[in-house]
Amino acid sequence: MSHNPWFLVSVQVLDGIASGIFTVLVVIIVADLTQGTGRFNLAQGAINTMIGIGAAISNLASGFLVKAAGYKVGFITLGVIAAIGLLWLWLKMPETKESQSQDTTKTEHN
């Protein structure tokens, strides 16, 4: 989209920052959800496997879509899939903070 080296470097820097934040947040969320279960490594491996499969499939699927219908359709399709994922996360991700604070107050009173 651009041959300007400053633009390309700035985009790559922002991509690296976002990737670092995403990587750390995934580990924190998995640790929070699997606390006390002994399944941290299993969950972390499953999530990383799904991220890899999703990255491969999204490139393949968007390549076919772009070739068949153009960039706009490919971008919109992947955007809709991401929005569905965000909605699913919003509705299905359990809140663990409340249960931890209740556990803390129970042990403090005992």
Backbone as CSV, one residue per row, in Angstrom:
resi,resn,N_x,N_y,N_z,CA_x,CA_y,CA_z,C_x,C_y,C_z
1,MET,0.817,-1.188,0.000,0.000,0.000,0.000,0.864,1.256,0.000
2,SER,2.100,1.147,0.473,2.960,2.320,0.528,4.413,1.890,0.367
3,HIS,5.183,2.774,-0.243,6.625,2.535,-0.379,7.420,3.451,0.547
4,ASN,6.718,4.191,1.382,7.358,5.098,2.328,7.947,4.283,3.476
5,PRO,9.262,4.289,3.651,9.875,3.456,4.700,9.448,3.858,6.107
6,TRP,9.212,5.129,6.370,8.773,5.565,7.702,7.393,5.007,8.023
7,PHE,6.512,5.002,7.056,5.176,4.436,7.260,5.273,2.933,7.538
8,LEU,6.060,2.234,6.722,6.185,0.783,6.879,6.792,0.409,8.228
9,VAL,7.824,1.131,8.643,8.448,0.841,9.933,7.482,1.139,11.072
10,SER,6.737,2.247,10.982,5.798,2.576,12.057,4.683,1.542,12.152
11,VAL,4.211,1.046,11.025,3.178,0.004,11.044,3.731,-1.272,11.671
12,GLN,4.962,-1.630,11.334,5.573,-2.829,11.898,5.812,-2.687,13.404
13,VAL,6.187,-1.492,13.848,6.377,-1.250,15.280,5.054,-1.405,16.018
14,LEU,4.002,-0.804,15.482,2.685,-0.936,16.114,2.206,-2.386,16.114
15,ASP,2.484,-3.123,15.047,2.115,-4.536,14.989,2.873,-5.330,16.047
16,GLY,4.146,-5.025,16.234,4.934,-5.706,17.263,4.434,-5.408,18.669
17,ILE,4.068,-4.162,18.928,3.528,-3.784,20.242,2.212,-4.518,20.497
18,ALA,1.325,-4.516,19.497,0.032,-5.199,19.649,0.224,-6.697,19.850
19,SER,1.158,-7.283,19.135,1.420,-8.714,19.277,1.964,-9.036,20.671
20,GLY,2.842,-8.199,21.183,3.368,-8.403,22.535,2.280,-8.309,23.591
21,ILE,1.411,-7.318,23.454,0.302,-7.159,24.405,-0.631,-8.359,24.329
22,PHE,-0.963,-8.792,23.113,-1.847,-9.935,22.918,-1.258,-11.190,23.549
23,THR,0.029,-11.418,23.345,0.683,-12.611,23.885,0.635,-12.626,25.412
24,VAL,0.921,-11.499,26.029,0.907,-11.421,27.492,-0.520,-11.589,28.018
25,LEU,-1.482,-10.956,27.376,-2.871,-11.058,27.842,-3.408,-12.477,27.755
26,VAL,-3.034,-13.200,26.711,-3.487,-14.591,26.595,-2.959,-15.417,27.763
27,VAL,-1.696,-15.240,28.113,-1.123,-15.989,29.232,-1.828,-15.619,30.540
28,ILE,-2.094,-14.338,30.746,-2.766,-13.897,31.974,-4.180,-14.461,32.052
29,ILE,-4.909,-14.429,30.954,-6.282,-14.944,30.952,-6.291,-16.447,31.208
30,VAL,-5.391,-17.182,30.555,-5.329,-18.634,30.764,-4.964,-18.939,32.213
31,ALA,-4.021,-18.212,32.774,-3.640,-18.427,34.170,-4.818,-18.148,35.098
32,ASP,-5.569,-17.104,34.810,-6.717,-16.753,35.635,-7.812,-17.820,35.552
33,LEU,-8.094,-18.297,34.348,-9.176,-19.270,34.170,-8.814,-20.672,34.631
34,THR,-7.529,-21.003,34.641,-7.121,-22.361,35.025,-6.510,-22.423,36.417
35,GLN,-6.598,-21.351,37.164,-5.988,-21.302,38.494,-6.490,-22.447,39.375
36,GLY,-5.565,-23.207,39.903,-5.905,-24.294,40.814,-6.340,-25.575,40.133
37,THR,-6.366,-25.637,38.801,-6.824,-26.842,38.116,-5.683,-27.752,37.676
38,GLY,-4.474,-27.194,37.579,-3.354,-27.977,37.075,-3.397,-28.162,35.573
39,ARG,-4.181,-27.368,34.880,-4.352,-27.513,33.436,-3.841,-26.314,32.639
40,PHE,-2.961,-25.514,33.236,-2.468,-24.312,32.556,-1.781,-24.650,31.240
41,ASN,-0.836,-25.600,31.256,-0.090,-25.935,30.042,-0.997,-26.515,28.969
42,LEU,-1.955,-27.339,29.369,-2.896,-27.903,28.406,-3.717,-26.797,27.741
43,ALA,-4.245,-25.886,28.534,-5.053,-24.797,27.993,-4.210,-23.878,27.118
44,GLN,-2.999,-23.573,27.561,-2.111,-22.705,26.789,-1.778,-23.352,25.440
45,GLY,-1.495,-24.639,25.445,-1.206,-25.343,24.193,-2.404,-25.391,23.266
46,ALA,-3.594,-25.625,23.824,-4.802,-25.667,23.001,-5.078,-24.300,22.369
47,ILE,-4.933,-23.248,23.141,-5.185,-21.909,22.617,-4.167,-21.550,21.546
48,ASN,-2.904,-21.824,21.771,-1.884,-21.522,20.763,-2.082,-22.350,19.493
49,THR,-2.548,-23.583,19.629,-2.861,-24.397,18.458,-4.000,-23.774,17.662
50,MET,-5.046,-23.336,18.360,-6.178,-22.706,17.675,-5.783,-21.385,17.011
51,ILE,-4.901,-20.623,17.646,-4.423,-19.371,17.049,-3.657,-19.681,15.758
52,GLY,-2.820,-20.698,15.778,-2.075,-21.074,14.579,-2.971,-21.567,13.458
53,ILE,-3.937,-22.404,13.805,-4.874,-22.904,12.798,-5.696,-21.747,12.229
54,GLY,-6.153,-20.853,13.098,-6.927,-19.698,12.639,-6.125,-18.798,11.731
55,ALA,-4.853,-18.585,12.042,-3.999,-17.746,11.194,-3.818,-18.378,9.818
56,ALA,-3.629,-19.680,9.784,-3.452,-20.364,8.504,-4.742,-20.360,7.686
57,ILE,-5.849,-20.665,8.330,-7.120,-20.729,7.613,-7.557,-19.341,7.149
58,SER,-7.335,-18.312,7.963,-7.762,-16.974,7.555,-6.997,-16.503,6.328
59,ASN,-5.702,-16.791,6.262,-4.934,-16.417,5.070,-5.417,-17.178,3.840
60,LEU,-5.666,-18.454,3.995,-6.132,-19.269,2.883,-7.520,-18.823,2.420
61,ALA,-8.438,-18.675,3.373,-9.812,-18.300,3.026,-9.886,-16.900,2.436
62,SER,-9.167,-15.955,3.035,-9.216,-14.596,2.501,-8.554,-14.527,1.134
63,GLY,-7.543,-15.340,0.892,-6.933,-15.400,-0.441,-7.929,-15.839,-1.490
64,PHE,-8.694,-16.885,-1.186,-9.727,-17.329,-2.121,-10.808,-16.269,-2.304
65,LEU,-11.234,-15.658,-1.202,-12.268,-14.621,-1.289,-11.801,-13.410,-2.102
66,VAL,-10.576,-12.990,-1.856,-10.057,-11.827,-2.584,-9.941,-12.136,-4.068
67,LYS,-9.487,-13.334,-4.379,-9.357,-13.704,-5.788,-10.730,-13.798,-6.461
68,ALA,-11.718,-14.314,-5.745,-13.045,-14.497,-6.329,-13.885,-13.226,-6.325
69,ALA,-13.801,-12.418,-5.246,-14.746,-11.305,-5.106,-14.095,-9.959,-4.821
70,GLY,-12.797,-9.919,-4.614,-12.123,-8.648,-4.384,-11.739,-8.440,-2.930
71,TYR,-10.915,-7.410,-2.721,-10.390,-7.110,-1.391,-11.487,-6.704,-0.405
72,LYS,-12.457,-5.981,-0.887,-13.508,-5.494,0.012,-14.269,-6.661,0.656
73,VAL,-14.629,-7.646,-0.131,-15.357,-8.808,0.394,-14.481,-9.586,1.374
74,GLY,-13.217,-9.791,1.044,-12.312,-10.501,1.953,-12.165,-9.777,3.279
75,PHE,-11.979,-8.458,3.220,-11.816,-7.670,4.440,-13.095,-7.694,5.281
76,ILE,-14.232,-7.500,4.645,-15.501,-7.486,5.381,-15.781,-8.853,5.994
77,THR,-15.509,-9.915,5.263,-15.749,-11.265,5.794,-14.903,-11.534,7.031
78,LEU,-13.615,-11.220,6.959,-12.752,-11.431,8.126,-13.148,-10.506,9.277
79,GLY,-13.602,-9.292,8.961,-14.080,-8.378,9.999,-15.319,-8.904,10.698
80,VAL,-16.238,-9.481,9.935,-17.457,-10.057,10.525,-17.099,-11.247,11.414
81,ILE,-16.177,-12.083,10.956,-15.750,-13.225,11.774,-15.117,-12.739,13.070
82,ALA,-14.301,-11.687,13.003,-13.693,-11.116,14.216,-14.757,-10.534,15.139
83,ALA,-15.780,-9.884,14.582,-16.861,-9.320,15.398,-17.648,-10.431,16.089
84,ILE,-17.867,-11.531,15.400,-18.553,-12.676,16.014,-17.712,-13.221,17.172
85,GLY,-16.406,-13.314,16.969,-15.520,-13.758,18.044,-15.548,-12.824,19.242
86,LEU,-15.567,-11.516,18.984,-15.647,-10.538,20.073,-16.969,-10.667,20.829
87,LEU,-18.066,-10.828,20.104,-19.370,-10.993,20.742,-19.400,-12.264,21.588
88,TRP,-18.858,-13.345,21.056,-18.819,-14.605,21.798,-17.984,-14.439,23.067
89,LEU,-16.833,-13.776,22.948,-15.991,-13.532,24.114,-16.729,-12.686,25.147
90,TRP,-17.400,-11.648,24.698,-18.132,-10.743,25.591,-19.230,-11.496,26.361
91,LEU,-19.921,-12.399,25.688,-21.043,-13.093,26.311,-20.635,-14.329,27.103
92,LYS,-19.574,-15.002,26.710,-19.238,-16.301,27.304,-18.039,-16.301,28.252
93,MET,-17.222,-15.249,28.253,-16.042,-15.237,29.122,-16.482,-15.055,30.568
94,PRO,-16.160,-16.001,31.423,-16.587,-15.872,32.822,-15.782,-14.798,33.552
95,GLU,-16.439,-14.125,34.478,-15.762,-13.147,35.328,-15.228,-13.887,36.545
96,THR,-13.938,-13.787,36.777,-13.330,-14.511,37.891,-13.024,-13.605,39.071
97,LYS,-13.040,-12.312,38.867,-12.678,-11.387,39.936,-13.654,-11.463,41.104
98,GLU,-14.947,-11.540,40.810,-15.948,-11.596,41.875,-15.799,-12.855,42.708
99,SER,-15.588,-13.992,42.058,-15.461,-15.238,42.809,-14.197,-15.242,43.663
100,GLN,-13.128,-14.629,43.187,-11.907,-14.558,43.974,-12.093,-13.651,45.179
101,SER,-12.805,-12.537,45.013,-13.006,-11.634,46.145,-13.935,-12.272,47.174
102,GLN,-14.890,-13.088,46.726,-15.763,-13.789,47.663,-14.976,-14.839,48.431
103,ASP,-14.064,-15.546,47.734,-13.230,-16.542,48.399,-12.338,-15.883,49.447
104,THR,-11.809,-14.714,49.142,-10.939,-13.998,50.072,-11.703,-13.582,51.317
105,THR,-12.924,-13.068,51.142,-13.703,-12.634,52.296,-14.137,-13.828,53.145
106,LYS,-14.372,-14.970,52.527,-14.746,-16.162,53.284,-13.581,-16.626,54.155
107,THR,-12.364,-16.627,53.608,-11.229,-17.080,54.395,-10.850,-16.073,55.465
108,GLU,-11.104,-14.788,55.221,-10.790,-13.783,56.238,-11.736,-13.892,57.443
109,HIS,-12.984,-14.311,57.198,-13.944,-14.432,58.285,-13.788,-15.736,59.064
110,ASN,-13.103,-16.729,58.482,-12.977,-18.026,59.161,-11.896,-18.016,60.164
